[in-house]
Amino acid sequence: MHLPRYRSSVAADLCIATESVQADANNFAVLELFTERRDMMSLPVTEQDRPIGLISRNIFMSQMSKPFYHEVYGKKSCIAFMDKEPLIVDAAMSIEDLTFRAVEAGEKALADGFIITEDGALAGVGFGLQLMNVVATMQAEKNRQIMHSIDYASVIQRALLRSSSAELRAALPDAHLEWQPRDVVGGDFYLFERHAGGWFAALADCTGHGVPGAFMTLIASSALSQALRDLGPHDPAALIGAVSRAIKTLLGQDDSAGSGAAGSNDGMDCAFLCYDAASRQLHFAGAKQSLYVVAPGQQEVLCFDGARMGVGYIDTPAGHAWHNQAIEVARGSLLFVTTDGLLDQIGGSRDIAYGKRRMREQLLARRAAPASEVAEALLHDFGAWQGAQPRRDDLTFFCFRL
């Protein structure tokens, strides 16, 4: 991808050529210039072509309009009304540096302008309004480029997830996978792949959302893909452990000595599932995520909780072992896994979290319906619950029937 580039702006881009006066010029000469040049807002004062001060039109004319000031100051040196410490910058200074200098110089640099030099000699003057316009234009261009990059990152992220979606459709005709990043890109990811005699699925919620979250999904999903190559799909708990160690290593988060030297504290919550078609047995391991099952004819939602230990974080021991749960799944059972973006969304008349109870009610109410209808009803209820509240997090869930 090639992003458009623009030339870095410098102070010279704001430079307006102007007249100046020598330090020994009197105030009558300055008054004459300001009277003839009504567009002149500031007048540099120089000694041997080098600026030493700046006279503000507004201040000068206000002072000279006072009683007896003509008589008292008219023939005196113009330095009487000169700002002796104006902002003076080189023409090659970047707009970014100029902006910081102008802010440090205070209100006068924005109101009365600043002097621009070249090799120490007067080149012209610049004004605060020009500077603000250029900064706004630059910021708009940078924002446009950033959004262009994020939009393209979204294309890449969706492309990385596309193969899992195709594998899911081939293995489980009655399934629905919902992935809604809060922003253009997100911190949730999923993986689904078939293997001899069954399939493996993962749903994960990485630290953060937006761009930081998307970076974490790349790290975590790459670690999971490597773990699957090394260990195979049949032991979800071992895979979680491998991913946790990889994240800790990649992010330098192995702070077992308690030195506090780690530069980040990031990780993920997840649910890993491996299904064996011959035995109809599902192995589940989770880290702060649960598996919900509604068996045919049942009036309750069974919940299989994952471990309370997160994956990859500083306080997660490198040797921590997660555990598998072997679940006999009756034919026609409805299974559901979600990230906390669904459960934690604030809404309703009391501005509280959507929660597990409402989610369970939706699963029970449509326990015999196709997974796509269950998902549609759940999303409709979730949207009504959210109302005008802003979305808090990415939303991802996996709903399927065996």
Secondary structure, 3 states (H helix, E strand, C coil): CCCCCCCCCEHHHHCECCCCEECCCEHHHHHHHHHHCCCCCEEEEEECCEEEEEEEHHHHHHHHCCCCHHHHHCCCEHHHHCECCCCEEECCCEHHHHHHHHHHHCHHHHHCCEEEEECCEEEEEECHHHHHHHHHHHHHHHHHHHHHHHHHHHHHHHHHHHHHHHHHHHHCCCEEEEEECCCCCCCEEEEEEEECCEEEEEEEEECCCHHHHHHHHHHHHHHHHHHHHHHCCCCHHHHHHHHHHHHHHHCCCCCCCCCCCCCCCCCEEEEEEEEECCCCEEEEEEECCEEEEECCCCCCCEEEECECCCECCCCCCCCCCCCCEEEECCCCCEEEEECHHHHCCEECCCCEECHHHHHHHHHHHCCCCCHHHHHHHHHHHHHHHHCCCCCCCCEEEEEEEC
